[in-house]
Amino acid sequence: MGLNIDELSTLDAVAQADLVRRREVTPVELVDAAIARIEKVNPTINAVIHKHFERARAQAAAKLPEGPFRGVPFLLKDLAGGNLKGDPNNWGTRFLRDANYRAPCSSYLVEKFLKAGLVVVGRTNVPELGAWTTTEPEAYGPTRNPWDITRSSGGSSGGSAAAVASRMVPFAHASDGGGSIRVPASECGLVGLKPTRGRISLGPDVGEVWEGLAIEFAVTRTIRDAAALLDAVAGSMPGDPYAAAPPSRPYREEVGAPCGQLRIGILSGRSTVKIHPDCTEAVESAGRLLESLGHRIELSYPAAFEDPEIATGLMSVIAASQARLIDQFSVAIGRPIRAEDMNCDNWALTEMGWKVTGTEYLAGVEVLNRYARKVVAWWAGGFDLLLTPTIPEPPPLIGELVPDTQEPFKGFQRSGALAPLTAPFNITGQPAISLPLHWTDQGLPIGVQLVAGFGHEDLLIRVASQMEQAQPWVGRRPPEHA
């Protein structure tokens, strides 16, 4: 191997796969280097909670599929979309961990990851039931932000984001039900693309999650990795309840492609959300960058963002969905799940869900549908993209968002306060991406979010790659890195 472990850590997944294709490194060498990096950094970061090192070495030594990422090491998030048959998948919970729960089947997404040639070296930490914008489960302890280990790495894909930011692997599986790809991408200085609803199958064990709010994908360090991985895993499967129209050409061909002049609305302040000055500075700086690239920037955003009705609709759908999930897990482990098995906020949310009637649930769905129509009407008015802060504040301190037994729901509400600019696009199903374009004076990353019309990941990738080229971020490394 001509490159050492440190040099390999600087390469994105496309570059690592190119080395394998040119026979400059072997899959085993890539996997061994990733394992060494995980062993070095994980004791501090606590991003990887299940290690599959020997299996990964054996797979890398065997004949791997001739996919676009043959031999590249990869991590799966410890939630449903990361199901690999027979592997532990504990959703950040003590009750599944203690029951030695194993995934009954592999998800279509994981099968596509493997077909692409990726080698799974482990699984990443998540908040309990994936319900928080911080990754601090009682079952496994907090995942720390590589840029400042006193800070949160975000959630629910905080383990994956911390692993990628600290250079354990070039990219990792992630999922997003209200910002869970974009929030940790913002807090860890990464690219976080949430694809269009229906772009990636959630099957075979589920059709939709949270009435279509949740979608699976990854966190990456570069735009070309996001584009190439999306090419590898996109596409509906038989029986999916949603299907996004296929792109006109591979997403990888959008990287560096001309954008033309775009009309872009910018949200740099809101009456109902207090935005930290660092986040305002980040989005306004991004707006100036886009102007310098020839785009037209206007102070505008969907007026529906101010709609107070949406909170009630979200709570009905999320609470009822979680209650159903707990019923399923009770059957899976062979005993009822009780209050002492969960943190106080998740238990309170589950109890709320058990009380939601069928008509109340449908009323909540109607609220979400009305809201979505109002939001997307803004794009119908002639805008190409919306630019916002990804989250309204810098990464919070570890411990700030955890549940408080004296005030159930306080942690949940505080966690939700980080997602008012990301969750709307889980409701509409639109693609959105967080880009690492700003760092505070204290060295903390601040992401900015671009949102396109339904089905237009191609436009996001073109513009994001234009910004990446104009203001590169990939060379920045956090204090805690391999």
matplotlib code that plots the C-alpha trace (Angstrom):
import matplotlib.pyplot as plt

x = [0.0, 1.5, -0.6, -0.5, -3.5, -3.5, -3.4, -6.2, -8.3, -8.2, -9.8, -13.5, -15.3, -15.0, -11.3, -10.9, -12.9, -10.7, -7.6, -9.1, -10.1, -6.5, -5.2, -3.2, -4.8, -6.9, -10.2, -8.5, -6.1, -8.9, -10.9, -7.8, -7.1, -10.7, -10.6, -7.4, -8.9, -12.0, -9.9, -7.9, -10.8, -13.9, -12.9, -13.2, -16.1, -18.2, -19.7, -19.4, -21.4, -21.3, -18.0, -18.0, -14.3, -13.5, -16.5, -15.5, -12.0, -13.3, -15.7, -13.0, -10.8, -13.5, -14.9, -16.9, -19.6, -18.1, -20.1, -19.0, -17.7, -16.0, -14.0, -14.9, -15.5, -19.0, -21.0, -24.7, -26.9, -28.5, -32.1, -34.6, -33.2, -29.9, -31.3, -28.8, -30.4, -29.1, -27.2, -28.0, -30.1, -31.1, -32.6, -30.6, -32.7, -31.9, -34.8, -33.6, -30.0, -30.8, -33.0, -30.2, -32.6, -31.5, -32.8, -35.3, -34.4, -32.2, -33.6, -33.5, -31.3, -28.7, -28.8, -28.1, -25.2, -23.7, -24.3, -22.4, -19.4, -19.4, -18.0, -19.9, -17.4, -19.9, -23.0, -23.3, -24.9, -28.4, -30.7, -33.3, -35.9, -34.2, -36.4, -34.0, -31.7, -28.9, -27.3, -27.2, -29.0, -28.9, -28.1, -24.8, -23.9, -23.3, -21.6, -19.4, -18.7, -15.2, -15.0, -15.6, -16.1, -18.2, -20.8, -23.5, -23.0, -26.7, -29.3, -30.6, -27.7, -25.2, -23.1, -22.7, -21.9, -19.3, -17.7, -17.5, -16.3, -13.5, -12.4, -13.2, -15.0, -15.5, -19.3, -22.0, -25.7, -28.1, -31.8, -34.1, -37.6, -37.4, -33.8, -31.9, -29.5, -29.2, -28.9, -25.9, -24.4, -24.6, -23.2, -20.3, -19.3, -20.6, -22.7, -26.2, -28.6, -32.2, -33.5, -37.1, -39.8, -40.0, -36.5, -35.2, -37.2, -37.9, -38.9, -39.4, -40.6, -42.2, -43.8, -43.6, -42.5, -44.3, -46.8, -44.0, -41.9, -38.8, -36.3, -33.0, -29.6, -26.2, -23.9, -20.8, -17.8, -18.1, -20.9, -19.6, -19.8, -23.5, -24.3, -22.5, -24.1, -27.5, -27.0, -26.3, -29.2, -32.1, -35.1, -38.4, -39.0, -42.2, -45.0, -43.5, -46.3, -44.4, -42.1, -40.2, -39.7, -36.3, -33.6, -32.9, -29.3, -27.0, -26.7, -22.9, -23.1, -24.7, -21.5, -19.9, -22.7, -23.8, -26.6, -27.6, -29.0, -31.3, -33.9, -33.2, -35.1, -33.2, -34.5, -32.1, -34.6, -38.0, -40.4, -41.3, -37.8, -34.9, -31.9, -28.4, -26.2, -23.6, -26.4, -27.6, -24.0, -23.6, -26.7, -26.1, -22.5, -23.9, -26.3, -23.4, -21.5, -24.5, -24.8, -21.1, -21.8, -24.4, -27.6, -30.5, -31.1, -34.3, -35.4, -38.4, -39.6, -42.9, -45.4, -46.7, -43.7, -45.5, -48.6, -49.1, -51.5, -48.6, -47.4, -50.6, -50.7, -47.1, -47.6, -50.6, -48.8, -45.5, -47.0, -49.4, -46.5, -44.2, -46.9, -47.4, -43.6, -43.5, -46.3, -44.3, -41.2, -43.1, -44.1, -40.6, -38.9, -41.8, -42.8, -44.6, -42.3, -42.8, -42.0, -38.8, -37.5, -37.4, -36.5, -39.3, -40.0, -40.2, -42.5, -44.8, -44.9, -45.8, -48.6, -49.9, -49.8, -51.8, -54.6, -54.7, -57.9, -58.1, -60.0, -57.5, -54.7, -56.4, -57.0, -53.3, -52.6, -55.0, -53.1, -49.8, -51.3, -52.7, -49.4, -47.4, -49.6, -49.1, -45.3, -44.8, -46.9, -43.9, -41.9, -44.8, -44.5, -41.3, -38.4, -35.9, -34.3, -34.7, -31.7, -31.9, -29.8, -29.9, -30.4, -31.1, -28.1, -24.6, -24.1, -25.5, -23.6, -23.8, -26.6, -28.6, -31.2, -31.5, -34.9, -35.6, -37.7, -39.1, -40.4, -41.2, -41.3, -38.9, -36.1, -38.3, -39.4, -35.8, -34.7, -37.5, -36.4, -33.3, -35.5, -38.0, -36.2, -35.6, -38.9, -41.1, -39.4, -40.0, -43.7, -43.5, -41.2, -38.9, -35.1, -32.9, -29.2, -27.0, -23.7, -20.7, -19.9, -19.3, -17.4, -17.7, -14.9, -14.8, -14.3, -17.8, -19.4, -22.6, -24.5, -26.7, -29.6, -30.7, -34.2, -35.4, -38.7, -40.0, -37.8, -35.0, -32.0, -30.2, -30.5, -29.3, -26.3, -25.4, -25.6, -24.0, -21.0, -20.7, -20.5, -18.1, -15.7, -15.9, -15.5, -14.0, -14.5, -13.2, -9.7, -10.9, -10.3, -11.8, -9.4, -10.5, -9.7, -7.9]
y = [0.0, 3.3, 5.4, 5.3, 5.3, 9.1, 9.7, 7.3, 9.1, 12.3, 10.6, 10.5, 7.3, 7.9, 8.3, 5.2, 3.1, 4.5, 3.2, -0.2, -0.2, 0.8, -1.9, 0.6, -0.7, -3.7, -3.8, -5.5, -2.6, -0.1, -2.0, -2.5, 1.2, 2.1, -0.4, 1.2, 4.7, 3.5, 1.9, 5.2, 7.7, 5.9, 5.6, 9.5, 10.0, 6.9, 6.8, 3.1, 0.8, -2.5, -3.6, -6.2, -6.1, -9.7, -10.3, -7.1, -8.4, -11.7, -10.0, -7.7, -10.7, -12.6, -11.7, -8.4, -7.2, -5.1, -2.0, 1.6, 1.5, -1.9, -2.4, 1.0, 0.7, 1.8, 2.1, 1.4, 3.5, 1.4, 2.0, 0.1, 1.3, -0.2, -3.7, -6.4, -9.9, -11.5, -8.4, -6.5, -3.4, -1.9, 1.6, 3.1, 1.2, -0.8, -3.2, -4.4, -4.5, -6.6, -8.9, -9.5, -8.4, -9.3, -7.9, -10.4, -9.3, -7.0, -3.7, -3.1, -0.2, -2.3, -4.8, -2.0, -0.8, -4.3, -4.6, -1.3, -3.1, -1.4, -3.3, -2.9, -2.5, -1.6, 0.2, 3.7, 5.2, 6.7, 8.4, 6.1, 5.2, 7.8, 10.4, 13.2, 15.8, 14.7, 11.2, 10.5, 7.2, 5.7, 2.3, 3.4, 6.8, 10.1, 10.4, 13.5, 16.1, 15.7, 19.5, 19.9, 16.9, 18.9, 19.4, 17.2, 15.6, 16.0, 13.3, 11.0, 10.2, 11.7, 8.5, 8.3, 12.0, 11.9, 8.9, 10.5, 13.9, 12.2, 10.3, 6.8, 6.1, 8.3, 8.2, 6.4, 5.5, 8.0, 8.6, 11.7, 12.0, 15.7, 16.7, 13.6, 13.7, 17.5, 18.4, 16.2, 17.2, 20.8, 20.1, 18.0, 19.9, 17.5, 17.2, 16.0, 15.2, 14.3, 12.9, 13.3, 11.1, 7.8, 8.2, 5.4, 2.4, 1.7, -1.9, -4.7, -4.7, -1.2, 0.9, 4.3, 5.8, 8.6, 9.0, 9.5, 11.9, 9.7, 8.9, 7.0, 7.9, 9.0, 11.7, 12.4, 14.7, 15.6, 16.3, 13.7, 11.0, 12.0, 11.9, 8.6, 6.9, 8.2, 6.7, 3.3, 3.2, 5.2, 3.6, 2.3, -1.4, -3.5, -2.5, 0.9, 3.3, 6.2, 6.5, 9.6, 10.0, 8.8, 11.4, 12.3, 11.2, 9.8, 12.2, 11.9, 13.7, 16.7, 17.4, 20.4, 20.7, 24.3, 25.8, 28.8, 31.8, 30.6, 32.5, 31.7, 32.9, 33.4, 33.1, 35.0, 35.8, 34.7, 36.1, 32.7, 31.2, 32.9, 32.4, 32.7, 35.4, 32.8, 31.0, 34.3, 35.1, 31.6, 31.9, 35.5, 34.6, 31.7, 34.1, 36.4, 33.4, 32.4, 36.0, 36.0, 32.8, 34.6, 33.7, 36.0, 36.2, 37.5, 37.8, 35.4, 32.1, 30.2, 32.1, 28.7, 28.3, 30.5, 28.1, 27.1, 24.3, 22.1, 21.2, 19.4, 17.4, 16.3, 15.2, 13.1, 11.3, 10.8, 9.8, 7.2, 5.8, 5.4, 3.7, 1.2, 0.7, -0.1, -2.6, -4.3, -4.4, -5.9, -8.8, -9.1, -9.5, -11.5, -9.2, -5.8, -2.8, -0.7, 2.8, 1.7, 0.4, 3.9, 7.4, 9.5, 11.6, 8.6, 6.9, 9.9, 10.2, 6.5, 6.8, 9.8, 7.7, 4.9, 7.5, 8.9, 7.7, 6.8, 9.9, 12.1, 10.4, 11.1, 14.7, 15.0, 13.7, 16.2, 19.0, 17.8, 17.6, 21.2, 22.5, 20.8, 22.4, 25.8, 25.4, 24.1, 26.9, 29.1, 27.2, 27.3, 31.1, 31.0, 30.2, 27.5, 27.1, 28.2, 29.0, 28.8, 28.0, 24.3, 24.7, 27.9, 27.7, 26.2, 22.6, 22.5, 21.1, 17.4, 17.1, 20.1, 18.1, 14.9, 14.1, 15.5, 13.1, 16.1, 17.6, 15.0, 16.4, 19.2, 17.3, 16.4, 20.1, 21.3, 18.8, 19.9, 23.5, 22.5, 21.3, 24.1, 24.7, 21.0, 19.3, 21.3, 19.4, 16.0, 17.0, 18.2, 15.4, 17.8, 17.2, 19.3, 19.4, 20.8, 22.2, 22.9, 26.5, 28.3, 27.8, 30.0, 31.8, 28.9, 26.5, 25.0, 24.1, 25.8, 24.3, 26.1, 24.4, 24.4, 23.1, 22.3, 21.4, 17.8, 15.4, 17.9, 16.4, 17.1, 20.8, 20.6, 18.6, 21.1, 24.1, 22.5, 21.3, 24.8, 26.2, 23.4, 24.3, 28.1, 27.6, 24.2, 22.6, 19.0, 19.9, 21.1, 18.5, 18.6, 18.4, 14.8, 12.9, 9.8]
z = [0.0, -1.1, 1.2, 5.0, 7.4, 7.8, 4.1, 3.5, 6.1, 3.9, 0.9, 0.3, -0.7, -4.5, -4.2, -2.0, -4.5, -7.3, -5.5, -5.3, -9.0, -9.9, -7.6, -5.6, -2.4, -1.6, 0.1, 3.1, 3.4, 3.3, 5.9, 8.2, 8.0, 8.9, 11.9, 13.1, 12.9, 14.8, 17.5, 17.8, 18.0, 19.2, 22.9, 22.9, 20.5, 21.3, 17.8, 17.0, 19.4, 17.5, 15.9, 13.1, 12.4, 11.8, 9.6, 7.7, 7.2, 5.9, 3.5, 2.2, 1.6, -0.3, -3.7, -3.3, -5.7, -8.5, -7.4, -7.5, -3.9, -3.9, -0.7, 0.9, 4.7, 5.9, 9.1, 9.5, 11.8, 14.7, 13.5, 11.2, 7.9, 8.9, 9.4, 8.4, 9.0, 12.2, 13.4, 16.6, 16.0, 19.3, 18.4, 21.3, 23.8, 26.9, 26.3, 22.9, 24.0, 27.0, 25.0, 22.5, 19.7, 16.2, 12.9, 11.3, 7.8, 5.8, 4.5, 0.8, 1.4, 3.2, 0.4, -2.1, 0.1, 0.0, -3.8, -4.2, -2.7, 0.7, 3.6, 6.9, 9.8, 12.5, 13.7, 15.0, 18.2, 18.1, 20.7, 22.3, 19.5, 17.3, 18.9, 19.7, 18.0, 20.3, 20.5, 24.3, 25.0, 28.4, 26.8, 25.2, 26.6, 24.6, 21.3, 21.4, 18.8, 17.2, 17.0, 20.7, 22.9, 25.4, 22.6, 21.1, 17.7, 16.9, 16.3, 15.5, 13.1, 15.6, 15.8, 12.0, 11.7, 14.5, 12.9, 9.5, 10.8, 12.8, 9.7, 10.9, 7.6, 4.5, 4.8, 6.8, 6.7, 8.2, 8.3, 8.7, 10.1, 11.1, 10.5, 11.6, 8.7, 8.4, 12.1, 12.8, 9.5, 10.5, 14.0, 12.7, 9.6, 7.0, 3.9, 4.8, 1.9, 2.7, -0.5, -1.9, -0.3, -2.2, -3.7, -1.4, -0.4, 3.3, 2.7, 2.9, 6.6, 6.4, 3.8, 5.4, 8.8, 10.5, 7.7, 5.1, 7.1, 7.4, 4.7, 4.6, 3.1, 4.5, 5.7, 3.6, 3.4, -0.3, -2.8, -5.2, -2.6, -1.9, -5.6, -6.4, -3.4, -4.3, -7.7, -6.1, -3.7, -5.3, -6.8, -5.6, -4.9, -5.5, -3.1, -2.0, -1.1, -2.7, -5.7, -6.8, -10.6, -11.7, -12.6, -16.2, -15.8, -13.1, -10.1, -10.4, -13.7, -11.9, -9.9, -11.6, -14.2, -15.1, -12.9, -14.9, -12.9, -10.1, -8.1, -4.5, -1.4, 1.8, 5.3, 7.6, 10.4, 11.7, 14.2, 15.6, 15.8, 17.6, 15.3, 16.9, 15.4, 14.3, 12.3, 10.8, 9.8, 8.2, 6.0, 5.0, 4.0, 2.0, 0.3, -0.7, -2.0, -4.2, -5.4, -6.4, -8.4, -10.4, -8.7, -7.7, -3.9, -2.4, 1.2, 1.0, 2.5, 2.7, 4.9, 6.1, 8.3, 10.8, 10.9, 14.6, 13.7, 12.5, 16.0, 16.9, 13.7, 14.1, 17.7, 16.9, 14.1, 15.9, 19.2, 17.6, 15.5, 18.5, 20.5, 17.6, 17.5, 21.2, 20.7, 18.0, 20.1, 23.0, 20.8, 19.4, 22.9, 24.4, 27.2, 27.7, 27.6, 30.7, 31.9, 33.6, 30.2, 28.6, 29.3, 30.8, 27.6, 25.4, 27.8, 28.1, 24.3, 24.0, 26.5, 24.6, 21.4, 23.0, 23.6, 20.1, 18.4, 14.8, 13.9, 15.8, 13.8, 10.5, 11.6, 12.2, 8.7, 7.3, 9.1, 7.6, 4.1, 4.4, 5.6, 2.8, 0.1, 1.7, 1.9, -1.7, -3.1, -2.5, -5.1, -7.5, -7.2, -9.2, -6.8, -7.5, -4.1, -0.5, 1.7, 5.5, 8.5, 9.0, 12.8, 14.7, 17.1, 17.3, 18.6, 22.2, 25.1, 26.1, 28.6, 27.5, 25.6, 27.7, 29.4, 32.8, 35.1, 36.9, 33.6, 31.0, 27.5, 28.4, 26.6, 23.7, 23.3, 23.6, 21.0, 18.7, 19.0, 16.9, 14.0, 13.0, 9.7, 8.8, 9.8, 7.3, 4.4, 6.0, 5.8, 2.2, 1.1, -0.7, -0.9, 1.3, 1.9, 4.7, 3.7, 6.0, 4.9, 8.2, 11.5, 14.6, 16.2, 18.7, 15.8, 15.8, 12.4, 11.3, 8.4, 5.9, 4.2, 0.6, -0.3, -3.9, -5.3, -5.0, -7.0, -7.7, -6.0, -9.3, -8.8, -5.2, -6.3, -9.1, -6.8, -3.8, -5.9, -7.3, -3.7, -2.7, -5.5, -4.7, -0.9, -0.2, 3.2, 2.9, 4.1, 7.5, 10.3, 13.8, 16.9, 17.4, 14.2, 13.0]

ax = plt.figure().add_subplot(projection="3d")
ax.plot(x, y, z, "-o")
ax.set_aspect("equal")
plt.show()
